Amino acid sequence: MQPIETLTPAQAEPIRYILTDIDDTLTTHGRLPDCAYSALWRLHRAGYQVIPVTGRSCGWCDLIAREWPVDAVVGENGAVVYYTENQHLKIFTHPSVAGEDIRKKLAAIQAACLEQVPGARVAKDQFSRVYDLAIDFAEEPPVLGLDAAEKIRDICLSMGAEAKVSSIHVNAWFGSYDKLSMTRLFLETVRGETGLSEKILWFGDSPNDEPMFAYFPLSCGVANIQPFAHRMAHLPSFVAPLPGGEGFAAAVDHLLKIRPHV
C-alpha cells in the first residue's frame, strides 16, 4: 500500500466513479464527520459519480439515495442498488437474491450464532433489512474482536450461507452475489458502462472490501485497515494518512488537487 499522495494525475485522469464503503470508511467511531460529508459534496460538484457500496440495510439505502449527494447506493452486500432516475427512486435487485422462503434458514443461522458466540447480538438495523442477516460484533459494546467475528462467519458458512466480515458486522445471505459482482452488474447493465476497472477509485477499510481491492487497480484503504491487513490476501493499492472519515476526506483532497474536475 502506497500513500494516497503518490496517486499521479495520469493515474487519476480516467476516474469517473468514486465507490466507497460507509462504516469506518466514511464514518469515524460510528459518526459521519463533517469533513467526509463535505468531501462527498465536493466530489459531486466536481462531476464525479459517487456510489456508496455497503453492507447496510435497504432502509438505510433508501434514505442515503434520497438525501446524500450520491448517484446510487449498493446495499446489503450487493443484494440491491437504490438509485434515482428522472427524480424517481428506483431499485435494481440482483437476480440471485433469495425469496421469503429463506427467512427460516436465516433465523436458524441467527440462533446458532447467538448460542455459540458469547456476546454476539443481532444488529440494530436488522428491522430494515430485506435479504440478509447482520450479526453485530463491534458496532456497539462489548466489542468481541476479529476472532469472534470469524467464528460467526464460519458458522454462517457451515449452514450454507454466504458470509462476510465487515469492521462492525458479520453479514450472512443466500445468493450468488457480493459487493463487486453487483457493482459491475449495475454499472454495465443499467448505466451501460464498459472498461470499469480504469474508471473507478474504490475506498474501503475491512475484509469484506477485499474483492473490490483485488479487482480495481485504483483503490484506497483508510488508515484503520491496518489491523485487518494480515488477514487479507488482497490489499488496496493506496492508503490514506488518517482513519475513517478523516482519511477519506484527506484522500479526496489529494484527488481534487490533481484532478479537480471530471
PATIKOL-649353 format. One line per 3 residues: their letters; for each residue z, x, y of N, C-alpha, C. Coordinates in pm, whole numbers. Atoms other than C-alpha are relative to their C-alpha. Layout:
<atoms>
a) Z,X,Y,Z,X,Y,Z,X,Y; ...
</atoms>
This chain:
<atoms>
mqp) 0,84,-119,0,0,0,0,88,124; 12,-74,-125,-114,145,331,55,-84,116; -46,77,-116,39,47,667,-114,-85,56
iet) 104,90,-50,-149,-250,814,-69,59,124; 60,-63,-118,-208,-38,1123,-120,88,-35; 117,-79,41,-464,157,917,-123,-87,-27
ltp) 117,88,10,-690,-150,889,-94,30,115; 96,-44,-102,-1006,-49,1076,-85,-115,52; 92,103,-50,-1243,-251,1295,-115,-30,-96
aqa) 110,22,96,-1517,-202,1037,47,-86,-116; -53,83,109,-1295,-350,763,27,-142,48; -37,131,-52,-1188,-637,987,-120,-84,42
epi) 116,72,-57,-1537,-732,1111,-43,-121,-82; 47,118,75,-1629,-965,818,103,-113,-13; -106,97,26,-1295,-1152,818,-24,-130,78
ryi) 13,132,-59,-1329,-1525,883,123,-87,-29; -113,82,45,-1032,-1669,695,127,84,-10; -133,-57,21,-662,-1586,711,72,-93,-95
ltd) -74,76,100,-490,-1707,395,139,59,-11; -136,-51,1,-115,-1684,377,96,-89,-79; -114,69,58,184,-1777,167,89,-46,115
idd) -91,50,-105,460,-1959,357,139,61,-13; -140,-41,11,810,-1889,224,14,150,-13; -28,-144,-7,928,-1537,309,-122,83,39
tlt) 115,-68,-61,580,-1453,441,-13,-44,145; -5,52,-136,567,-1681,745,143,-23,46; -139,27,-36,940,-1752,732,86,124,-16
thg) -101,-105,12,1240,-1525,773,134,-68,-23; -126,65,38,1564,-1626,599,-12,-152,6; 19,144,10,1420,-1973,549,-42,-70,127
rlp) 41,61,-128,1317,-2030,911,-136,53,43; 128,-42,-56,976,-2018,1079,25,54,140; -30,-55,-134,1028,-1776,1372,-113,-30,98
dca) 99,34,-102,853,-1838,1699,-117,98,0; 108,-98,-1,653,-1515,1665,-105,-32,-107; 94,34,106,498,-1632,1336,-81,-124,35
ysa) 73,122,-39,411,-1978,1466,-97,31,113; 89,-43,-107,267,-1820,1780,-120,76,-56; 110,-74,62,61,-1588,1559,-103,-94,-61
lwr) 93,99,55,-88,-1891,1381,-87,-59,110; 76,55,-113,-191,-2037,1716,-99,101,56; 90,-102,-53,-337,-1708,1833,-120,21,-91
lhr) 112,-10,94,-546,-1681,1517,-94,-119,15; 80,122,-16,-663,-2040,1558,-86,6,125; 75,-7,-125,-765,-1986,1919,-107,109,-3
agy) 97,-108,11,-947,-1665,1825,-116,-35,-94; 109,44,84,-1165,-1860,1583,18,24,-149; -27,-19,142,-1007,-1757,1252,38,-134,-63
qvi) -42,118,73,-969,-2031,993,122,36,-83; -128,-32,61,-608,-2029,877,31,-103,-109; -31,87,112,-514,-2170,536,127,49,-70
pvt) -116,-32,83,-157,-2156,402,-28,-36,-146; 16,21,144,-156,-2127,22,139,14,-60; -143,4,23,183,-2226,-110,37,-70,-130
grs) -57,75,110,396,-2345,-398,75,-123,47; -73,115,-54,547,-2605,-167,-69,-132,-36; 36,132,50,516,-2976,-231,-113,-66,79
cgw) 103,79,-68,243,-3224,-146,54,-60,130; -59,55,-122,483,-3378,105,-1,98,114; 8,-103,-104,508,-3051,293,-143,19,47
cdl) 140,-24,-35,131,-3008,282,-54,-107,94; 43,109,-88,73,-3348,441,42,29,144; -50,-29,-134,292,-3251,737,-71,121,61
iar) 58,-124,-54,152,-2898,774,-146,-21,39; 141,23,-31,-211,-3012,761,-17,-83,126; 8,86,-118,-142,-3270,1031,48,70,127
ewp) -72,-42,-120,81,-3072,1267,-8,149,32; 12,-143,-28,20,-2697,1233,-143,35,41; 136,-44,-36,-279,-2504,1377,-70,66,-119
vda) 63,-52,121,-438,-2467,1032,-120,-87,-35; 121,71,39,-767,-2570,874,15,-72,-132; -28,63,128,-631,-2664,532,131,57,-53
vvg) -119,-51,68,-327,-2620,307,-20,-18,-150; 2,6,146,-338,-2534,-64,145,-14,-45; -138,27,36,-24,-2681,-222,26,-4,-149
eng) -49,4,137,180,-2689,-541,-73,100,-90; 60,-112,74,36,-2354,-652,-143,-25,-45; 141,19,29,-321,-2479,-648,-38,-136,-53
avv) 32,134,49,-297,-2842,-758,-87,-77,98; 69,80,-101,-426,-2984,-429,-28,84,124; 23,-52,-135,-573,-2899,-90,1,-119,95
yyt) 1,98,-109,-492,-3106,218,-80,61,114; 81,-52,-110,-748,-3070,496,-49,-116,86; 50,104,-89,-886,-3259,793,-151,13,17
enq) 144,6,-21,-1244,-3367,839,-30,-122,85; 27,109,-93,-1364,-3576,1132,127,-78,34; -131,52,-39,-999,-3633,1227,67,-83,-108
hlk) -62,69,112,-920,-3779,884,61,103,-96; -62,-86,99,-676,-3618,642,-58,-30,-137; 58,17,132,-840,-3561,305,76,85,-101
ift) -69,-70,107,-705,-3445,-30,-101,36,-108; 86,-51,106,-900,-3229,-274,90,41,-116; -87,-22,115,-742,-3227,-620,-72,82,-106
hps) 62,-81,104,-806,-2966,-887,-33,-87,-121; 40,88,110,-997,-3125,-1177,87,10,-125; -81,-16,122,-749,-2994,-1437,145,-45,16
vag) -141,41,-16,-428,-3140,-1291,36,-105,-104; -47,93,102,-220,-3334,-1541,33,-135,62; -30,134,-46,-162,-3707,-1514,148,-33,-10
edi) -139,45,1,157,-3912,-1504,67,22,-136; -57,-17,133,200,-3865,-1879,73,133,-16; -62,-131,11,315,-3510,-1811,144,1,49
rkk) -135,5,-57,638,-3623,-1642,108,25,-106; -100,-20,104,826,-3632,-1973,10,147,-39; -2,-143,35,724,-3273,-2052,70,80,109
laa) -66,-71,-109,833,-3154,-1708,150,-29,1; -142,34,6,1162,-3340,-1747,70,79,-110; -58,-79,109,1222,-3161,-2078,16,146,41
iqa) -9,-138,-50,1147,-2825,-1915,115,12,99; -110,-1,-96,1385,-2908,-1631,134,4,-71; -127,4,72,1664,-2993,-1874,29,133,-68
acl) -19,-127,69,1611,-2671,-2070,38,111,97; -30,-104,-100,1613,-2453,-1759,142,-14,54; -134,21,-56,1929,-2610,-1618,109,27,-102
eqv) -98,-24,106,2105,-2585,-1952,14,147,-35; 0,-137,50,2007,-2228,-2038,21,106,107; -17,-98,-107,2029,-2059,-1697,109,-49,95
pga) -110,45,-86,2368,-2098,-1528,-35,16,149; 26,-4,-144,2334,-2182,-1159,-136,-49,39; 133,52,-32,1973,-2297,-1182,11,-145,43
rva) -2,137,-49,1901,-2620,-997,-141,-40,43; 130,50,-43,1606,-2838,-906,-13,20,151; 24,-21,-143,1450,-2754,-568,18,-131,77
kdq) -28,118,-81,1548,-2993,-289,-127,-76,40; 123,71,-37,1182,-3072,-213,-71,-62,-121; 63,54,121,1116,-3193,-570,-42,-146,19
fsr) 31,142,-19,1118,-3554,-450,-140,-23,57; 133,18,-59,790,-3494,-265,-107,78,-75; 98,-68,85,616,-3306,-548,-71,-103,-88
vyd) 81,91,79,336,-3474,-740,-34,59,-136; 58,-59,120,214,-3225,-1001,85,107,-67; -73,-110,62,480,-2964,-1067,150,-19,7
lai) -146,-7,-3,846,-2881,-1118,38,130,68; -49,-120,-67,1028,-2636,-891,149,17,-29; -140,-35,26,1350,-2470,-1006,42,105,102
dfa) -50,-88,-107,1546,-2307,-724,90,108,-60; -89,-109,39,1691,-1964,-793,45,84,119; -35,-86,-114,1710,-1819,-441,-14,-68,136
eep) 13,63,-132,1634,-2074,-167,136,-32,60; -136,30,-44,1998,-2181,-148,98,74,-90; -97,-70,84,2315,-2012,-274,45,-90,-115
pvl) -3,-144,22,2400,-1895,-524,-138,57,-33; 124,-69,32,2110,-1651,-536,14,61,-139; -16,-39,140,2051,-1588,-906,-66,132,-35
gld) 66,-127,26,1821,-1284,-888,-124,-14,-86; 130,3,68,1491,-1194,-1047,12,-8,-151; -16,10,145,1623,-1157,-1400,14,-146,-41
aae) -16,143,28,1732,-1521,-1394,-132,-74,22; 128,64,-28,1401,-1623,-1238,-99,23,-114; 92,-29,109,1208,-1451,-1514,42,-72,-128
kir) -46,78,115,1424,-1622,-1777,-46,-145,14; 49,137,-25,1341,-1959,-1617,-150,-8,-27; 145,-3,24,973,-1866,-1617,-31,4,-149
dic) 26,-13,143,988,-1766,-1983,29,-130,-75; -28,130,61,1147,-2099,-2077,-117,-95,24; 114,87,-34,867,-2283,-1897,-122,35,-85
lsm) 116,-43,78,600,-2076,-2070,17,-35,-148; -25,28,142,763,-2123,-2412,-19,-147,-33; 15,143,20,736,-2500,-2363,-140,-48,37
gae) 140,34,-17,363,-2486,-2293,-49,-16,141; 40,16,-140,359,-2494,-1913,-53,130,57; 27,-115,-85,206,-2260,-1662,123,22,86
akv) -119,-25,-82,478,-2091,-1456,-19,125,84; 6,-114,-91,502,-1857,-1157,132,14,72; -121,-32,-76,792,-1686,-982,-39,27,144
ssi) 16,-31,-142,795,-1704,-604,125,73,46; -120,-66,-51,1055,-1550,-377,122,-91,-5; -113,94,-4,1269,-1866,-398,5,-95,-119
hvn) 8,98,108,1148,-2093,-681,-74,56,-119; 92,-12,112,1003,-2089,-1028,-72,-133,-11; 81,122,8,718,-2341,-1038,-62,-12,-138
awf) 60,26,130,601,-2498,-1363,-94,-120,10; 97,110,-3,297,-2720,-1420,-88,6,-124; 98,5,108,35,-2826,-1672,-138,-16,63
gsy) 134,0,-57,-325,-2747,-1580,-49,142,16; 57,-135,-4,-561,-2451,-1569,-41,37,142; 25,-38,-139,-527,-2359,-1203,113,87,50
dkl) -102,-74,-72,-339,-2127,-973,-45,9,145; 35,-11,-142,-347,-2032,-605,-143,51,18; 131,-62,-17,-656,-1816,-645,-114,-92,-43
smt) 112,81,50,-872,-2046,-857,-23,-122,89; 18,116,-87,-806,-2345,-630,-56,40,136; 53,-47,-128,-868,-2147,-312,-150,24,-10
rlf) 142,-26,18,-1203,-2030,-445,-78,-131,-20; 69,125,27,-1297,-2376,-575,-18,-81,128; 7,78,-124,-1218,-2544,-242,-100,61,98
let) 88,-63,-99,-1395,-2290,-23,-145,1,-45; 137,-4,51,-1700,-2270,-247,-65,-138,-8; 60,131,22,-1748,-2640,-323,10,-93,120
vrg) -17,89,-114,-1609,-2817,-16,-55,64,128; 44,-67,-122,-1681,-2557,253,-133,73,-18; 129,-63,24,-1992,-2410,88,-4,148,30
etg) -8,-143,-32,-1874,-2052,134,-46,86,-119; 34,-103,98,-2013,-1750,-51,54,134,49; -49,-131,-40,-1904,-1386,-50,141,-3,51
lse) -136,20,-50,-1541,-1487,-14,83,127,6; -87,-116,9,-1393,-1153,-111,-4,84,127; 11,-78,-123,-1518,-998,215,49,-75,123
kil) -29,82,-117,-1428,-1288,445,147,-32,17; -139,45,2,-1060,-1325,364,97,117,13; -118,-86,-3,-743,-1143,463,116,-84,-50
wfg) -106,77,64,-457,-1259,241,137,62,29; -138,-43,-24,-84,-1238,324,93,-61,-105; -95,52,98,193,-1269,65,123,88,-10
dsp) -127,-72,7,532,-1146,-47,60,7,-139; -71,10,128,602,-1211,-417,-95,-4,-119; 86,-8,118,474,-1207,-777,-101,-113,-15
nde) 99,107,16,305,-1549,-758,-121,17,91; 116,-35,-84,74,-1397,-496,-88,107,-65; 69,-114,61,-42,-1128,-737,-147,-25,-31
pmf) 143,22,22,-373,-1295,-840,-83,16,128; 70,-15,-129,-467,-1302,-470,-10,147,39; 4,-143,-28,-373,-937,-423,-105,69,-86
ayf) 95,-64,91,-586,-847,-725,-144,-32,38; 138,45,-23,-893,-1044,-613,-55,42,135; 50,-24,-135,-916,-990,-238,22,146,40
pls) -15,-141,-40,-986,-631,-123,90,18,122; -84,-7,-119,-814,-705,208,119,-94,-18; -122,79,15,-458,-820,153,115,77,60
cgv) -115,-63,-66,-128,-754,325,129,-64,-48; -133,48,33,225,-785,199,93,22,119; -105,-26,-98,512,-833,439,102,92,-67
ani) -81,-111,50,779,-566,402,95,-41,-113; -91,43,105,1005,-777,178,-66,-15,-136; 61,-8,132,753,-742,-103,56,117,-82
qpf) -42,-122,67,912,-408,-185,90,-23,-122; -84,19,119,1185,-542,-424,-76,-50,-122; 79,53,110,912,-706,-634,-103,101,-52
ahr) 115,-87,25,672,-411,-637,-1,56,-143; -3,-62,133,791,-254,-964,-25,-101,-112; 26,105,98,741,-589,-1142,-144,-51,8
mah) 135,50,-24,381,-631,-1025,-104,105,-38; 109,-91,36,61,-480,-1163,-99,16,114; 97,-2,-110,-143,-563,-851,75,-18,131
lps) -66,3,-129,-9,-483,-506,-102,-19,113; 93,14,-113,-160,-560,-164,-52,135,46; 58,-125,-50,-387,-304,-4,75,51,123
fva) -74,-38,-121,-175,-307,314,140,-61,-3; -134,56,-13,187,-370,405,39,-1,146; -46,14,-138,339,-493,731,127,81,22
plp) -117,-84,-26,613,-292,904,132,-74,-6; -121,81,-6,862,-580,905,-5,-109,-107; -1,107,100,972,-852,663,-36,-136,60
gge) 15,140,-37,886,-1222,672,-91,-25,117; 83,43,-111,750,-1391,979,-24,107,104; 19,-109,-96,805,-1087,1199,-106,98,-51
gfa) 103,-86,57,593,-881,960,-138,-62,11; 128,71,-16,318,-1144,960,-48,11,144; 39,-6,-141,320,-1151,1341,-46,140,39
aav) 40,-138,-32,302,-770,1362,-139,30,-55; 131,-22,58,3,-766,1127,-108,-73,79; 96,75,-82,-171,-1037,1331,-23,70,133
dhl) 16,-77,-124,-105,-833,1646,-105,109,-19; 97,-109,24,-297,-544,1492,-140,-55,-22; 132,58,26,-581,-762,1364,-66,-46,129
lki) 59,52,-124,-632,-930,1701,-27,112,102; 26,-115,-86,-616,-593,1874,-135,63,-35; 124,-68,40,-906,-453,1669,-117,-99,-16
rph) 106,103,9,-1097,-784,1632,52,-128,63; -65,108,-71,-985,-1030,1898,-66,-138,-15; 70,129,16,-1248,-1299,1823,-90,7,-122
v) 91,9,113,-1445,-1416,1521,-142,-16,55
</atoms>
